[in-house]
């Protein structure tokens, strides 16, 4: 039984990979960003976020994530404060999910977008990196409604492709059509299933 960390920069295709994996294989997969988003809906965390950013990021009793994103790129100290608040909770909840899944499944996948940046690759048995061409990534960001300024700021704040590849055991290339991408995922699942059979 093993835990695979999947990582990649913004708009490389992590969500498409997750959706395909969930639809085609009986393997649990979850995104630590989703765990963080769930935390931001909880009253205790909301209060702490308000203490960091002030009332301006609270709209209708909920955290305006877009406003928070703008603030952390403009004020690095607030980014550090938010990460210090959320990361311990994310780790705790992720470990609980992993322990639950590995009782039943041969392996599970944890999507950790900032795996290299947080220096946490050693916490996982295997690292898979998703790669995509820069021009495709930029276009996907624009399609999501992100401005050029925000897109560049996010990319510059993340590890480079070379840095991510330096910690990779496996790489998925999202550079052609989805059929090519999915074929690689099929092969990787077959490899993981052979390497890590379930032993009850």
Secondary structure, DSSP 4 states (H G I P E B T S, - for coil): -EEEEEE--TTSSHHHHHHHHHHHSS--EEEHHHHHHHHTTSHHHHHHHHHHH-GGGEETTEE-HHHHHHHHHH-HHHHHHHHHHHHHHHHHHHHHHHHHHTTTSSEEEEE-TTTTTTT-GGGSSEEEEEE--HHHHHHHHHHTT--HHHHHHHHHHSPPHHHHHTT-SEEEE--S-HHHHHHHHHHHHHHHHHHT----
